[in-house]
Amino acid sequence: MIPSLRPGDKIAIIATARKISLPEIELAIQTFEGWGLQVVVGKTIGASYNYFAGDDALRLQELQQMLDDESIKAIICARGGYGTTRIIDQVDFTKFQQQPKWLVGFSDVTALHSHIHTLGLESLHAIMPLLFPKEGAKDSIETLRRALFGEELQYTAAPHAFNRTGSATGQLVGGNLSMLHTLTGTRSDISTEGKILFLEDLCEYLYHLDRMMVHLDRSGKLAKLSGLIIGDMSDMNDTPVSFNKSAYEIILEHTGKYNYPVCYGFPVGHEPLNLAMICGRQAKLEVNEAGTTLVYC
């Protein structure tokens, strides 16, 4: 288990993907300092190389530096976008495995969560600094704080018509559906057998979503789950010739043949309420007529 943070600990904010400016993370810096943490702002913050927060060499060098630096107790990815998979195969995780620390983020950062899971370590799928100013983000930020400082986390979600009731235990894995689809067959690909998988996504065409669910199923990612959590599928798009199904209806079609419990509408993803999820930690999922609970074992 990764050591919890304590006041006085030093954390780093870096960008492994799309570029971001320092003013965009000022609220996050102030928040972290208010928690008693020392904040190191990486060179990738404010860096620009076309779309990215600096070129691949800079983003790789900084991620490697923060993974290896024993004084840094957590690495916070400032934002998602695209770019983490361009550098991940060059990262040496040896020192990180010897002295693990929290790595925080979501969306494109799913690549790091998945890779870290293959090493047998935990990571934190949670709100990123870019989104701290977003209206309604307060509760998401609080779950991040609680996770980082080792406080108890217990989540509930409202009932949903598509839910499949039951209980499940297993390691919690997952994140952005598009990224998990992209990682299939790579060194960062995860095994989902016996685990609780959670999925979220943003701005995808509905037929893309269907294709990704077909791929997950064909690659064996859905058949042997312990449980499934469906988070937010935000701002989905349709084509002129309509797909005629919602995101949740598409997912239901591809998972309805299995018997494990499934929760829909869980607050994780690209919405203001994005609960911190400890990837790699043993959890218990309970889905019943009253709703859903998720607790860590």
ZAMARGU-4260 file (C-alpha; in steps of 0.2 Angstrom, whole numbers, plus 5000, padded with zeros to 4 digits):
<rodrens>
0) 5000/5000/5000 | 5007/5017/4996 | 5011/5028/5011 | 4998/5042/5014 | 5003/5060/5013
5) 5006/5070/5029 | 5007/5089/5031 | 5024/5095/5025 | 5026/5082/5011 | 5031/5088/4994
10) 5021/5085/4979 | 5024/5088/4960 | 5012/5095/4947 | 5017/5090/4930 | 5009/5088/4912
15) 5011/5072/4902 | 4999/5076/4888 | 4991/5092/4882 | 4998/5109/4887 | 4992/5120/4901
20) 4997/5137/4908 | 5002/5141/4926 | 4987/5152/4929 | 4975/5137/4925 | 4982/5128/4940
25) 4984/5142/4953 | 4968/5137/4963 | 4975/5119/4964 | 4992/5125/4970 | 4983/5136/4983
30) 4972/5121/4988 | 4987/5109/4990 | 4996/5122/5000 | 4981/5124/5011 | 4982/5105/5015
35) 4999/5109/5022 | 5009/5102/5006 | 5024/5109/4998 | 5020/5110/4979 | 5034/5109/4965
40) 5028/5115/4949 | 5036/5106/4934 | 5044/5113/4919 | 5030/5106/4908 | 5018/5118/4916
45) 5018/5132/4903 | 5028/5123/4891 | 5022/5122/4873 | 5026/5111/4858 | 5012/5111/4846
50) 4997/5102/4856 | 5008/5096/4870 | 5015/5102/4886 | 5033/5102/4879 | 5040/5089/4867
55) 5041/5071/4871 | 5058/5072/4878 | 5054/5085/4890 | 5038/5077/4896 | 5047/5060/4898
60) 5062/5068/4907 | 5050/5076/4920 | 5039/5061/4923 | 5055/5051/4925 | 5063/5064/4937
65) 5047/5065/4948 | 5045/5046/4949 | 5064/5044/4954 | 5064/5059/4966 | 5062/5051/4984
70) 5057/5068/4991 | 5042/5069/4980 | 5028/5060/4989 | 5014/5062/4975 | 5014/5066/4957
75) 4998/5076/4951 | 4995/5076/4932 | 4988/5094/4928 | 4977/5089/4914 | 4973/5075/4902
80) 4970/5077/4883 | 4982/5066/4873 | 5001/5062/4874 | 5005/5050/4888 | 5005/5035/4877
85) 5019/5043/4867 | 5031/5042/4881 | 5026/5028/4892 | 5037/5015/4884 | 5052/5025/4888
90) 5049/5027/4907 | 5059/5017/4919 | 5048/5012/4934 | 5061/5003/4944 | 5064/5016/4957
95) 5045/5019/4958 | 5042/5001/4961 | 5055/5001/4975 | 5047/5017/4983 | 5030/5019/4976
100) 5020/5036/4978 | 5003/5042/4973 | 5001/5046/4954 | 4985/5056/4952 | 4974/5060/4936
105) 4961/5053/4925 | 4956/5053/4906 | 4973/5052/4896 | 4981/5047/4913 | 4972/5031/4912
110) 4988/5025/4902 | 4998/5027/4918 | 4985/5019/4929 | 4985/5004/4918 | 5003/5002/4917
115) 5006/5005/4936 | 4993/4991/4939 | 5003/4979/4928 | 5017/4982/4941 | 5006/4977/4955
120) 5004/4995/4963 | 4990/5007/4967 | 4986/5024/4959 | 4973/5037/4961 | 4960/5041/4947
125) 4954/5058/4952 | 4951/5076/4948 | 4965/5086/4941 | 4971/5104/4944 | 4964/5110/4928
130) 4947/5106/4934 | 4948/5113/4952 | 4939/5130/4947 | 4925/5120/4939 | 4908/5124/4947
135) 4903/5109/4958 | 4920/5102/4959 | 4922/5104/4978 | 4916/5087/4983 | 4928/5079/4970
140) 4942/5089/4977 | 4938/5083/4995 | 4938/5064/4989 | 4955/5067/4982 | 4961/5075/4999
145) 4954/5060/5008 | 4962/5047/4997 | 4979/5056/4998 | 4979/5057/5016 | 4973/5039/5019
150) 4955/5044/5026 | 4941/5032/5024 | 4931/5032/5007 | 4914/5025/5005 | 4903/5030/4990
155) 4885/5028/4986 | 4876/5030/4969 | 4857/5032/4966 | 4847/5017/4958 | 4847/5016/4939
160) 4835/5007/4928 | 4849/4997/4920 | 4857/4991/4936 | 4860/4973/4938 | 4859/4969/4957
165) 4872/4958/4966 | 4888/4959/4976 | 4906/4959/4970 | 4923/4960/4977 | 4940/4962/4968
170) 4953/4975/4964 | 4946/4991/4956 | 4953/4994/4939 | 4948/5005/4924 | 4946/5023/4919
175) 4944/5031/4902 | 4936/5018/4890 | 4945/5025/4874 | 4961/5024/4883 | 4958/5006/4889
180) 4953/5002/4871 | 4969/5010/4865 | 4980/5000/4877 | 4974/4983/4873 | 4988/4972/4866
185) 5002/4984/4873 | 5014/4983/4888 | 5001/4993/4898 | 4986/4982/4895 | 4978/4976/4911
190) 4970/4959/4915 | 4952/4962/4921 | 4948/4944/4927 | 4940/4944/4944 | 4941/4963/4945
195) 4929/4977/4947 | 4930/4987/4931 | 4925/5005/4930 | 4922/5015/4913 | 4920/5033/4908
200) 4922/5043/4893 | 4919/5060/4884 | 4915/5067/4867 | 4914/5050/4858 | 4903/5046/4843
205) 4890/5033/4849 | 4896/5021/4835 | 4914/5023/4842 | 4907/5018/4859 | 4899/5003/4852
210) 4915/4998/4842 | 4925/5000/4858 | 4913/4989/4868 | 4914/4976/4855 | 4933/4976/4856
215) 4933/4975/4875 | 4921/4960/4874 | 4931/4951/4860 | 4947/4954/4869 | 4940/4945/4885
220) 4939/4961/4895 | 4921/4959/4900 | 4917/4940/4902 | 4926/4937/4918 | 4923/4953/4928
225) 4918/4952/4946 | 4908/4968/4944 | 4906/4983/4932 | 4904/5001/4936 | 4898/5013/4922
230) 4902/5031/4926 | 4898/5046/4915 | 4897/5045/4897 | 4898/5064/4894 | 4894/5074/4878
235) 4892/5059/4867 | 4889/5063/4848 | 4878/5055/4835 | 4880/5054/4816 | 4868/5060/4803
240) 4862/5042/4801 | 4858/5040/4819 | 4864/5026/4830 | 4847/5026/4839 | 4854/5021/4855
245) 4860/5030/4870 | 4878/5027/4878 | 4871/5017/4892 | 4859/5007/4880 | 4875/5002/4870
250) 4884/4996/4885 | 4869/4986/4892 | 4868/4977/4875 | 4886/4971/4877 | 4886/4967/4895
255) 4868/4960/4897 | 4873/4942/4894 | 4884/4942/4909 | 4879/4939/4927 | 4890/4950/4938
260) 4883/4966/4946 | 4883/4982/4936 | 4880/4999/4942 | 4876/5013/4930 | 4877/5032/4933
265) 4891/5031/4946 | 4899/5048/4948 | 4916/5046/4940 | 4922/5054/4924 | 4921/5071/4915
270) 4908/5079/4926 | 4910/5090/4941 | 4907/5076/4953 | 4922/5064/4949 | 4925/5053/4964
275) 4943/5048/4968 | 4945/5029/4964 | 4960/5020/4971 | 4965/5009/4956 | 4972/4992/4961
280) 4964/4992/4979 | 4953/4978/4984 | 4935/4984/4985 | 4917/4978/4987 | 4903/4983/4976
285) 4885/4981/4982 | 4871/4985/4969 | 4853/4983/4975 | 4836/4991/4973 | 4841/5005/4985
290) 4856/5010/4974 | 4875/5006/4974 | 4888/5007/4987 | 4907/5005/4984 | 4919/5003/4999
295) 4937/4998/5000 | 4942/4982/5009
</rodrens>
